[in-house]
């Protein structure tokens, strides 16, 4: 395994870094949406008019994209 280094210490440090990379990847996938929702809720308590309009626009965009994906999926069958 030349990509991990030449010595045993290099191998151990490489495995630690790869494990830490997996932990960061999991945290980004699991907790980033929760943080975005939390910040949106905090902002929404003081600016509800802006947040509601933003959520409506996002809902319309996601609905249109979902409908396109569904139509493409139905055409494949």
PyMOL Python script that loads the backbone (N, CA, C, O; Angstrom):
from pymol import cmd

cmd.read_pdbstr("""\
ATOM      1  N   UNK A   1       0.824  -1.186   0.000  1.00  0.00           N
ATOM      2  CA  UNK A   1       0.000   0.000   0.000  1.00  0.00           C
ATOM      3  C   UNK A   1       0.870   1.253   0.000  1.00  0.00           C
ATOM      4  O   UNK A   1       1.073   1.860   1.051  1.00  0.00           O
ATOM      5  N   UNK A   2       1.371   1.634  -1.126  1.00  0.00           N
ATOM      6  CA  UNK A   2       2.260   2.791  -1.162  1.00  0.00           C
ATOM      7  C   UNK A   2       1.537   4.114  -0.920  1.00  0.00           C
ATOM      8  O   UNK A   2       2.182   5.101  -0.563  1.00  0.00           O
ATOM      9  N   UNK A   3       0.208   4.164  -1.105  1.00  0.00           N
ATOM     10  CA  UNK A   3      -0.500   5.425  -0.918  1.00  0.00           C
ATOM     11  C   UNK A   3      -0.638   5.788   0.557  1.00  0.00           C
ATOM     12  O   UNK A   3      -0.944   6.937   0.875  1.00  0.00           O
ATOM     13  N   UNK A   4      -0.419   4.830   1.469  1.00  0.00           N
ATOM     14  CA  UNK A   4      -0.535   5.106   2.896  1.00  0.00           C
ATOM     15  C   UNK A   4       0.786   5.513   3.529  1.00  0.00           C
ATOM     16  O   UNK A   4       0.799   5.972   4.672  1.00  0.00           O
ATOM     17  N   UNK A   5       1.860   5.363   2.843  1.00  0.00           N
ATOM     18  CA  UNK A   5       3.164   5.721   3.389  1.00  0.00           C
ATOM     19  C   UNK A   5       4.063   4.508   3.499  1.00  0.00           C
ATOM     20  O   UNK A   5       3.664   3.392   3.167  1.00  0.00           O
ATOM     21  N   UNK A   6       5.278   4.734   3.967  1.00  0.00           N
ATOM     22  CA  UNK A   6       6.273   3.664   4.027  1.00  0.00           C
ATOM     23  C   UNK A   6       6.357   3.008   5.396  1.00  0.00           C
ATOM     24  O   UNK A   6       6.590   1.803   5.486  1.00  0.00           O
ATOM     25  N   UNK A   7       6.174   3.770   6.455  1.00  0.00           N
ATOM     26  CA  UNK A   7       6.350   3.212   7.798  1.00  0.00           C
ATOM     27  C   UNK A   7       5.002   2.843   8.416  1.00  0.00           C
ATOM     28  O   UNK A   7       3.941   3.179   7.888  1.00  0.00           O
ATOM     29  N   UNK A   8       5.074   2.141   9.551  1.00  0.00           N
ATOM     30  CA  UNK A   8       3.842   1.764  10.249  1.00  0.00           C
ATOM     31  C   UNK A   8       3.126   2.994  10.795  1.00  0.00           C
ATOM     32  O   UNK A   8       1.896   3.046  10.820  1.00  0.00           O
ATOM     33  N   UNK A   9       3.902   3.981  11.229  1.00  0.00           N
ATOM     34  CA  UNK A   9       3.301   5.214  11.734  1.00  0.00           C
ATOM     35  C   UNK A   9       2.510   5.914  10.631  1.00  0.00           C
ATOM     36  O   UNK A   9       1.420   6.431  10.876  1.00  0.00           O
ATOM     37  N   UNK A  10       3.054   5.930   9.429  1.00  0.00           N
ATOM     38  CA  UNK A  10       2.335   6.520   8.300  1.00  0.00           C
ATOM     39  C   UNK A  10       1.024   5.788   8.045  1.00  0.00           C
ATOM     40  O   UNK A  10       0.003   6.415   7.762  1.00  0.00           O
ATOM     41  N   UNK A  11       1.053   4.471   8.144  1.00  0.00           N
ATOM     42  CA  UNK A  11      -0.162   3.684   7.941  1.00  0.00           C
ATOM     43  C   UNK A  11      -1.199   4.009   9.008  1.00  0.00           C
ATOM     44  O   UNK A  11      -2.374   4.206   8.697  1.00  0.00           O
ATOM     45  N   UNK A  12      -0.767   4.067  10.267  1.00  0.00           N
ATOM     46  CA  UNK A  12      -1.696   4.357  11.365  1.00  0.00           C
ATOM     47  C   UNK A  12      -2.295   5.745  11.200  1.00  0.00           C
ATOM     48  O   UNK A  12      -3.505   5.921  11.338  1.00  0.00           O
ATOM     49  N   UNK A  13      -1.465   6.720  10.910  1.00  0.00           N
ATOM     50  CA  UNK A  13      -1.965   8.084  10.735  1.00  0.00           C
ATOM     51  C   UNK A  13      -2.892   8.186   9.529  1.00  0.00           C
ATOM     52  O   UNK A  13      -3.868   8.937   9.556  1.00  0.00           O
ATOM     53  N   UNK A  14      -2.594   7.442   8.483  1.00  0.00           N
ATOM     54  CA  UNK A  14      -3.462   7.449   7.306  1.00  0.00           C
ATOM     55  C   UNK A  14      -4.829   6.861   7.637  1.00  0.00           C
ATOM     56  O   UNK A  14      -5.855   7.389   7.207  1.00  0.00           O
ATOM     57  N   UNK A  15      -4.845   5.764   8.403  1.00  0.00           N
ATOM     58  CA  UNK A  15      -6.124   5.169   8.790  1.00  0.00           C
ATOM     59  C   UNK A  15      -6.905   6.080   9.730  1.00  0.00           C
ATOM     60  O   UNK A  15      -8.131   6.149   9.647  1.00  0.00           O
ATOM     61  N   UNK A  16      -6.211   6.777  10.619  1.00  0.00           N
ATOM     62  CA  UNK A  16      -6.885   7.731  11.506  1.00  0.00           C
ATOM     63  C   UNK A  16      -7.500   8.857  10.686  1.00  0.00           C
ATOM     64  O   UNK A  16      -8.636   9.261  10.936  1.00  0.00           O
ATOM     65  N   UNK A  17      -6.757   9.361   9.713  1.00  0.00           N
ATOM     66  CA  UNK A  17      -7.280  10.438   8.864  1.00  0.00           C
ATOM     67  C   UNK A  17      -8.470   9.967   8.041  1.00  0.00           C
ATOM     68  O   UNK A  17      -9.443  10.705   7.880  1.00  0.00           O
ATOM     69  N   UNK A  18      -8.405   8.750   7.519  1.00  0.00           N
ATOM     70  CA  UNK A  18      -9.533   8.218   6.745  1.00  0.00           C
ATOM     71  C   UNK A  18     -10.756   8.023   7.628  1.00  0.00           C
ATOM     72  O   UNK A  18     -11.878   8.287   7.195  1.00  0.00           O
ATOM     73  N   UNK A  19     -10.557   7.566   8.860  1.00  0.00           N
ATOM     74  CA  UNK A  19     -11.673   7.428   9.794  1.00  0.00           C
ATOM     75  C   UNK A  19     -12.276   8.767  10.152  1.00  0.00           C
ATOM     76  O   UNK A  19     -13.498   8.903  10.213  1.00  0.00           O
ATOM     77  N   UNK A  20     -11.426   9.766  10.391  1.00  0.00           N
ATOM     78  CA  UNK A  20     -11.916  11.106  10.698  1.00  0.00           C
ATOM     79  C   UNK A  20     -12.670  11.692   9.511  1.00  0.00           C
ATOM     80  O   UNK A  20     -13.655  12.409   9.688  1.00  0.00           O
ATOM     81  N   UNK A  21     -12.208  11.388   8.308  1.00  0.00           N
ATOM     82  CA  UNK A  21     -12.907  11.833   7.101  1.00  0.00           C
ATOM     83  C   UNK A  21     -14.318  11.253   7.047  1.00  0.00           C
ATOM     84  O   UNK A  21     -15.266  11.956   6.699  1.00  0.00           O
ATOM     85  N   UNK A  22     -14.457   9.983   7.389  1.00  0.00           N
ATOM     86  CA  UNK A  22     -15.782   9.348   7.394  1.00  0.00           C
ATOM     87  C   UNK A  22     -16.684   9.972   8.450  1.00  0.00           C
ATOM     88  O   UNK A  22     -17.876  10.165   8.213  1.00  0.00           O
ATOM     89  N   UNK A  23     -16.119  10.293   9.625  1.00  0.00           N
ATOM     90  CA  UNK A  23     -16.904  10.933  10.686  1.00  0.00           C
ATOM     91  C   UNK A  23     -17.382  12.307  10.232  1.00  0.00           C
ATOM     92  O   UNK A  23     -18.544  12.656  10.440  1.00  0.00           O
ATOM     93  N   UNK A  24     -16.504  13.085   9.618  1.00  0.00           N
ATOM     94  CA  UNK A  24     -16.897  14.404   9.123  1.00  0.00           C
ATOM     95  C   UNK A  24     -17.951  14.304   8.030  1.00  0.00           C
ATOM     96  O   UNK A  24     -18.880  15.109   7.980  1.00  0.00           O
ATOM     97  N   UNK A  25     -17.806  13.324   7.163  1.00  0.00           N
ATOM     98  CA  UNK A  25     -18.787  13.122   6.102  1.00  0.00           C
ATOM     99  C   UNK A  25     -20.151  12.776   6.695  1.00  0.00           C
ATOM    100  O   UNK A  25     -21.170  13.303   6.251  1.00  0.00           O
ATOM    101  N   UNK A  26     -20.177  11.893   7.698  1.00  0.00           N
ATOM    102  CA  UNK A  26     -21.434  11.535   8.346  1.00  0.00           C
ATOM    103  C   UNK A  26     -22.058  12.742   9.029  1.00  0.00           C
ATOM    104  O   UNK A  26     -23.265  12.961   8.926  1.00  0.00           O
ATOM    105  N   UNK A  27     -21.242  13.527   9.728  1.00  0.00           N
ATOM    106  CA  UNK A  27     -21.768  14.706  10.416  1.00  0.00           C
ATOM    107  C   UNK A  27     -22.324  15.721   9.422  1.00  0.00           C
ATOM    108  O   UNK A  27     -23.346  16.355   9.687  1.00  0.00           O
ATOM    109  N   UNK A  28     -21.661  15.876   8.291  1.00  0.00           N
ATOM    110  CA  UNK A  28     -22.143  16.820   7.286  1.00  0.00           C
ATOM    111  C   UNK A  28     -23.482  16.376   6.719  1.00  0.00           C
ATOM    112  O   UNK A  28     -24.368  17.199   6.487  1.00  0.00           O
ATOM    113  N   UNK A  29     -23.631  15.074   6.496  1.00  0.00           N
ATOM    114  CA  UNK A  29     -24.885  14.567   5.942  1.00  0.00           C
ATOM    115  C   UNK A  29     -25.993  14.594   6.983  1.00  0.00           C
ATOM    116  O   UNK A  29     -27.131  14.939   6.667  1.00  0.00           O
ATOM    117  N   UNK A  30     -25.675  14.236   8.217  1.00  0.00           N
ATOM    118  CA  UNK A  30     -26.701  14.092   9.243  1.00  0.00           C
ATOM    119  C   UNK A  30     -27.088  15.416   9.890  1.00  0.00           C
ATOM    120  O   UNK A  30     -28.270  15.654  10.135  1.00  0.00           O
ATOM    121  N   UNK A  31     -26.120  16.277  10.171  1.00  0.00           N
ATOM    122  CA  UNK A  31     -26.403  17.436  11.001  1.00  0.00           C
ATOM    123  C   UNK A  31     -26.502  18.753  10.243  1.00  0.00           C
ATOM    124  O   UNK A  31     -27.073  19.706  10.773  1.00  0.00           O
ATOM    125  N   UNK A  32     -25.978  18.847   9.040  1.00  0.00           N
ATOM    126  CA  UNK A  32     -26.063  20.105   8.303  1.00  0.00           C
ATOM    127  C   UNK A  32     -27.503  20.488   7.979  1.00  0.00           C
ATOM    128  O   UNK A  32     -27.861  21.651   8.168  1.00  0.00           O
ATOM    129  N   UNK A  33     -28.353  19.569   7.499  1.00  0.00           N
ATOM    130  CA  UNK A  33     -29.756  19.958   7.290  1.00  0.00           C
ATOM    131  C   UNK A  33     -30.447  20.388   8.580  1.00  0.00           C
ATOM    132  O   UNK A  33     -31.274  21.300   8.561  1.00  0.00           O
ATOM    133  N   UNK A  34     -30.119  19.745   9.699  1.00  0.00           N
ATOM    134  CA  UNK A  34     -30.722  20.128  10.977  1.00  0.00           C
ATOM    135  C   UNK A  34     -30.308  21.540  11.381  1.00  0.00           C
ATOM    136  O   UNK A  34     -31.123  22.299  11.906  1.00  0.00           O
ATOM    137  N   UNK A  35     -29.062  21.894  11.142  1.00  0.00           N
ATOM    138  CA  UNK A  35     -28.587  23.237  11.473  1.00  0.00           C
ATOM    139  C   UNK A  35     -29.261  24.270  10.584  1.00  0.00           C
ATOM    140  O   UNK A  35     -29.626  25.345  11.058  1.00  0.00           O
ATOM    141  N   UNK A  36     -29.431  23.963   9.304  1.00  0.00           N
ATOM    142  CA  UNK A  36     -30.104  24.890   8.393  1.00  0.00           C
ATOM    143  C   UNK A  36     -31.548  25.104   8.826  1.00  0.00           C
ATOM    144  O   UNK A  36     -32.030  26.236   8.830  1.00  0.00           O
ATOM    145  N   UNK A  37     -32.239  24.034   9.190  1.00  0.00           N
ATOM    146  CA  UNK A  37     -33.627  24.157   9.636  1.00  0.00           C
ATOM    147  C   UNK A  37     -33.700  24.954  10.932  1.00  0.00           C
ATOM    148  O   UNK A  37     -34.593  25.785  11.099  1.00  0.00           O
ATOM    149  N   UNK A  38     -32.774  24.709  11.844  1.00  0.00           N
ATOM    150  CA  UNK A  38     -32.764  25.450  13.106  1.00  0.00           C
ATOM    151  C   UNK A  38     -32.570  26.945  12.856  1.00  0.00           C
ATOM    152  O   UNK A  38     -33.275  27.769  13.437  1.00  0.00           O
ATOM    153  N   UNK A  39     -31.621  27.291  12.000  1.00  0.00           N
ATOM    154  CA  UNK A  39     -31.382  28.704  11.712  1.00  0.00           C
ATOM    155  C   UNK A  39     -32.571  29.339  10.998  1.00  0.00           C
ATOM    156  O   UNK A  39     -32.885  30.508  11.223  1.00  0.00           O
ATOM    157  N   UNK A  40     -33.226  28.571  10.143  1.00  0.00           N
ATOM    158  CA  UNK A  40     -34.410  29.073   9.454  1.00  0.00           C
ATOM    159  C   UNK A  40     -35.536  29.338  10.443  1.00  0.00           C
ATOM    160  O   UNK A  40     -36.256  30.328  10.315  1.00  0.00           O
ATOM    161  N   UNK A  41     -35.690  28.461  11.426  1.00  0.00           N
ATOM    162  CA  UNK A  41     -36.719  28.661  12.453  1.00  0.00           C
ATOM    163  C   UNK A  41     -36.405  29.875  13.319  1.00  0.00           C
ATOM    164  O   UNK A  41     -37.302  30.646  13.660  1.00  0.00           O
ATOM    165  N   UNK A  42     -35.135  30.046  13.673  1.00  0.00           N
ATOM    166  CA  UNK A  42     -34.750  31.210  14.478  1.00  0.00           C
ATOM    167  C   UNK A  42     -34.993  32.490  13.694  1.00  0.00           C
ATOM    168  O   UNK A  42     -35.513  33.461  14.244  1.00  0.00           O
ATOM    169  N   UNK A  43     -34.625  32.505  12.416  1.00  0.00           N
ATOM    170  CA  UNK A  43     -34.842  33.689  11.584  1.00  0.00           C
ATOM    171  C   UNK A  43     -36.329  33.913  11.344  1.00  0.00           C
ATOM    172  O   UNK A  43     -36.785  35.051  11.237  1.00  0.00           O
ATOM    173  N   UNK A  44     -37.083  32.815  11.258  1.00  0.00           N
ATOM    174  CA  UNK A  44     -38.514  32.929  10.989  1.00  0.00           C
ATOM    175  C   UNK A  44     -39.308  33.531  12.121  1.00  0.00           C
ATOM    176  O   UNK A  44     -40.398  34.054  11.890  1.00  0.00           O
ATOM    177  N   UNK A  45     -38.800  33.476  13.338  1.00  0.00           N
ATOM    178  CA  UNK A  45     -39.531  34.082  14.453  1.00  0.00           C
ATOM    179  C   UNK A  45     -39.509  35.595  14.385  1.00  0.00           C
ATOM    180  O   UNK A  45     -40.420  36.247  14.894  1.00  0.00           O
ATOM    181  N   UNK A  46     -38.485  36.167  13.767  1.00  0.00           N
ATOM    182  CA  UNK A  46     -38.405  37.625  13.676  1.00  0.00           C
ATOM    183  C   UNK A  46     -38.788  38.157  12.300  1.00  0.00           C
ATOM    184  O   UNK A  46     -39.154  39.326  12.178  1.00  0.00           O
ATOM    185  N   UNK A  47     -38.712  37.328  11.261  1.00  0.00           N
ATOM    186  CA  UNK A  47     -39.030  37.757   9.897  1.00  0.00           C
ATOM    187  C   UNK A  47     -39.953  36.739   9.227  1.00  0.00           C
ATOM    188  O   UNK A  47     -39.550  36.116   8.245  1.00  0.00           O
ATOM    189  N   UNK A  48     -41.170  36.549   9.720  1.00  0.00           N
ATOM    190  CA  UNK A  48     -42.021  35.487   9.158  1.00  0.00           C
ATOM    191  C   UNK A  48     -42.454  35.741   7.721  1.00  0.00           C
ATOM    192  O   UNK A  48     -42.641  34.790   6.961  1.00  0.00           O
ATOM    193  N   UNK A  49     -42.619  37.006   7.332  1.00  0.00           N
ATOM    194  CA  UNK A  49     -43.070  37.286   5.969  1.00  0.00           C
ATOM    195  C   UNK A  49     -42.036  36.851   4.931  1.00  0.00           C
ATOM    196  O   UNK A  49     -42.399  36.328   3.877  1.00  0.00           O
ATOM    197  N   UNK A  50     -40.762  37.061   5.221  1.00  0.00           N
ATOM    198  CA  UNK A  50     -39.713  36.665   4.281  1.00  0.00           C
ATOM    199  C   UNK A  50     -39.529  35.153   4.249  1.00  0.00           C
ATOM    200  O   UNK A  50     -39.297  34.576   3.187  1.00  0.00           O
ATOM    201  N   UNK A  51     -39.632  34.516   5.398  1.00  0.00           N
ATOM    202  CA  UNK A  51     -39.408  33.070   5.465  1.00  0.00           C
ATOM    203  C   UNK A  51     -40.534  32.317   4.777  1.00  0.00           C
ATOM    204  O   UNK A  51     -40.282  31.340   4.072  1.00  0.00           O
ATOM    205  N   UNK A  52     -41.766  32.753   4.969  1.00  0.00           N
ATOM    206  CA  UNK A  52     -42.897  32.061   4.351  1.00  0.00           C
ATOM    207  C   UNK A  52     -42.820  32.161   2.832  1.00  0.00           C
ATOM    208  O   UNK A  52     -43.066  31.177   2.136  1.00  0.00           O
ATOM    209  N   UNK A  53     -42.483  33.337   2.313  1.00  0.00           N
ATOM    210  CA  UNK A  53     -42.367  33.469   0.858  1.00  0.00           C
ATOM    211  C   UNK A  53     -41.198  32.638   0.327  1.00  0.00           C
ATOM    212  O   UNK A  53     -41.300  32.052  -0.751  1.00  0.00           O
ATOM    213  N   UNK A  54     -40.101  32.581   1.064  1.00  0.00           N
ATOM    214  CA  UNK A  54     -38.966  31.754   0.655  1.00  0.00           C
ATOM    215  C   UNK A  54     -39.351  30.284   0.632  1.00  0.00           C
ATOM    216  O   UNK A  54     -38.997  29.565  -0.302  1.00  0.00           O
ATOM    217  N   UNK A  55     -40.072  29.830   1.651  1.00  0.00           N
ATOM    218  CA  UNK A  55     -40.489  28.432   1.700  1.00  0.00           C
ATOM    219  C   UNK A  55     -41.468  28.099   0.578  1.00  0.00           C
ATOM    220  O   UNK A  55     -41.426  26.997   0.031  1.00  0.00           O
ATOM    221  N   UNK A  56     -42.344  29.031   0.228  1.00  0.00           N
ATOM    222  CA  UNK A  56     -43.265  28.795  -0.885  1.00  0.00           C
ATOM    223  C   UNK A  56     -42.507  28.644  -2.202  1.00  0.00           C
ATOM    224  O   UNK A  56     -42.811  27.757  -3.000  1.00  0.00           O
ATOM    225  N   UNK A  57     -41.532  29.501  -2.425  1.00  0.00           N
ATOM    226  CA  UNK A  57     -40.735  29.410  -3.650  1.00  0.00           C
ATOM    227  C   UNK A  57     -39.957  28.096  -3.686  1.00  0.00           C
ATOM    228  O   UNK A  57     -39.909  27.432  -4.721  1.00  0.00           O
ATOM    229  N   UNK A  58     -39.353  27.722  -2.567  1.00  0.00           N
ATOM    230  CA  UNK A  58     -38.624  26.452  -2.521  1.00  0.00           C
ATOM    231  C   UNK A  58     -39.549  25.267  -2.747  1.00  0.00           C
ATOM    232  O   UNK A  58     -39.174  24.308  -3.421  1.00  0.00           O
ATOM    233  N   UNK A  59     -40.763  25.324  -2.187  1.00  0.00           N
ATOM    234  CA  UNK A  59     -41.718  24.240  -2.377  1.00  0.00           C
ATOM    235  C   UNK A  59     -42.114  24.119  -3.843  1.00  0.00           C
ATOM    236  O   UNK A  59     -42.227  23.008  -4.360  1.00  0.00           O
ATOM    237  N   UNK A  60     -42.328  25.244  -4.517  1.00  0.00           N
ATOM    238  CA  UNK A  60     -42.681  25.207  -5.935  1.00  0.00           C
ATOM    239  C   UNK A  60     -41.540  24.635  -6.778  1.00  0.00           C
ATOM    240  O   UNK A  60     -41.773  23.831  -7.680  1.00  0.00           O
ATOM    241  N   UNK A  61     -40.323  25.047  -6.485  1.00  0.00           N
ATOM    242  CA  UNK A  61     -39.174  24.544  -7.240  1.00  0.00           C
ATOM    243  C   UNK A  61     -38.999  23.051  -7.023  1.00  0.00           C
ATOM    244  O   UNK A  61     -38.807  22.302  -7.981  1.00  0.00           O
ATOM    245  N   UNK A  62     -39.064  22.610  -5.766  1.00  0.00           N
ATOM    246  CA  UNK A  62     -38.907  21.183  -5.480  1.00  0.00           C
ATOM    247  C   UNK A  62     -40.051  20.362  -6.058  1.00  0.00           C
ATOM    248  O   UNK A  62     -39.833  19.237  -6.508  1.00  0.00           O
ATOM    249  N   UNK A  63     -41.266  20.903  -6.052  1.00  0.00           N
ATOM    250  CA  UNK A  63     -42.397  20.176  -6.635  1.00  0.00           C
ATOM    251  C   UNK A  63     -42.227  20.020  -8.142  1.00  0.00           C
ATOM    252  O   UNK A  63     -42.488  18.949  -8.690  1.00  0.00           O
ATOM    253  N   UNK A  64     -41.795  21.077  -8.808  1.00  0.00           N
ATOM    254  CA  UNK A  64     -41.577  20.997 -10.251  1.00  0.00           C
ATOM    255  C   UNK A  64     -40.457  20.014 -10.581  1.00  0.00           C
ATOM    256  O   UNK A  64     -40.568  19.247 -11.537  1.00  0.00           O
ATOM    257  N   UNK A  65     -39.396  20.033  -9.807  1.00  0.00           N
ATOM    258  CA  UNK A  65     -38.291  19.095 -10.033  1.00  0.00           C
ATOM    259  C   UNK A  65     -38.732  17.661  -9.759  1.00  0.00           C
ATOM    260  O   UNK A  65     -38.366  16.748 -10.498  1.00  0.00           O
ATOM    261  N   UNK A  66     -39.510  17.460  -8.710  1.00  0.00           N
ATOM    262  CA  UNK A  66     -40.025  16.123  -8.410  1.00  0.00           C
ATOM    263  C   UNK A  66     -40.946  15.613  -9.498  1.00  0.00           C
ATOM    264  O   UNK A  66     -40.893  14.437  -9.857  1.00  0.00           O
ATOM    265  N   UNK A  67     -41.796  16.491 -10.032  1.00  0.00           N
ATOM    266  CA  UNK A  67     -42.685  16.084 -11.119  1.00  0.00           C
ATOM    267  C   UNK A  67     -41.883  15.705 -12.363  1.00  0.00           C
ATOM    268  O   UNK A  67     -42.221  14.741 -13.051  1.00  0.00           O
ATOM    269  N   UNK A  68     -40.821  16.462 -12.652  1.00  0.00           N
ATOM    270  CA  UNK A  68     -39.970  16.132 -13.799  1.00  0.00           C
ATOM    271  C   UNK A  68     -39.294  14.777 -13.598  1.00  0.00           C
ATOM    272  O   UNK A  68     -39.257  13.959 -14.517  1.00  0.00           O
ATOM    273  N   UNK A  69     -38.763  14.539 -12.408  1.00  0.00           N
ATOM    274  CA  UNK A  69     -38.133  13.248 -12.133  1.00  0.00           C
ATOM    275  C   UNK A  69     -39.135  12.108 -12.241  1.00  0.00           C
ATOM    276  O   UNK A  69     -38.807  11.038 -12.754  1.00  0.00           O
ATOM    277  N   UNK A  70     -40.349  12.328 -11.763  1.00  0.00           N
ATOM    278  CA  UNK A  70     -41.377  11.293 -11.818  1.00  0.00           C
ATOM    279  C   UNK A  70     -41.762  10.987 -13.264  1.00  0.00           C
ATOM    280  O   UNK A  70     -41.935   9.825 -13.629  1.00  0.00           O
ATOM    281  N   UNK A  71     -41.898  12.038 -14.093  1.00  0.00           N
ATOM    282  CA  UNK A  71     -42.227  11.819 -15.508  1.00  0.00           C
ATOM    283  C   UNK A  71     -41.106  11.069 -16.217  1.00  0.00           C
ATOM    284  O   UNK A  71     -41.365  10.155 -17.000  1.00  0.00           O
ATOM    285  N   UNK A  72     -39.871  11.451 -15.945  1.00  0.00           N
ATOM    286  CA  UNK A  72     -38.736  10.746 -16.558  1.00  0.00           C
ATOM    287  C   UNK A  72     -38.686   9.292 -16.109  1.00  0.00           C
ATOM    288  O   UNK A  72     -38.364   8.409 -16.904  1.00  0.00           O
ATOM    289  N   UNK A  73     -38.997   9.039 -14.856  1.00  0.00           N
ATOM    290  CA  UNK A  73     -39.003   7.675 -14.332  1.00  0.00           C
ATOM    291  C   UNK A  73     -40.104   6.860 -14.988  1.00  0.00           C
ATOM    292  O   UNK A  73     -39.909   5.680 -15.282  1.00  0.00           O
ATOM    293  N   UNK A  74     -41.268   7.477 -15.223  1.00  0.00           N
ATOM    294  CA  UNK A  74     -42.385   6.762 -15.851  1.00  0.00           C
ATOM    295  C   UNK A  74     -42.098   6.469 -17.319  1.00  0.00           C
ATOM    296  O   UNK A  74     -42.539   5.444 -17.838  1.00  0.00           O
ATOM    297  N   UNK A  75     -41.361   7.359 -18.003  1.00  0.00           N
ATOM    298  CA  UNK A  75     -41.026   7.135 -19.410  1.00  0.00           C
ATOM    299  C   UNK A  75     -40.053   5.982 -19.581  1.00  0.00           C
ATOM    300  O   UNK A  75     -40.079   5.307 -20.610  1.00  0.00           O
ATOM    301  N   UNK A  76     -39.193   5.739 -18.597  1.00  0.00           N
ATOM    302  CA  UNK A  76     -38.226   4.643 -18.695  1.00  0.00           C
ATOM    303  C   UNK A  76     -38.916   3.293 -18.673  1.00  0.00           C
ATOM    304  O   UNK A  76     -38.434   2.351 -19.303  1.00  0.00           O
ATOM    305  N   UNK A  77     -40.035   3.170 -17.963  1.00  0.00           N
ATOM    306  CA  UNK A  77     -40.736   1.879 -17.860  1.00  0.00           C
ATOM    307  C   UNK A  77     -41.592   1.641 -19.044  1.00  0.00           C
ATOM    308  O   UNK A  77     -42.254   0.607 -19.129  1.00  0.00           O
TER     309      UNK A  77
END
""", "prot")
cmd.dss("prot")
cmd.show_as("cartoon", "prot")
cmd.util.cbc("prot")
cmd.orient("prot")
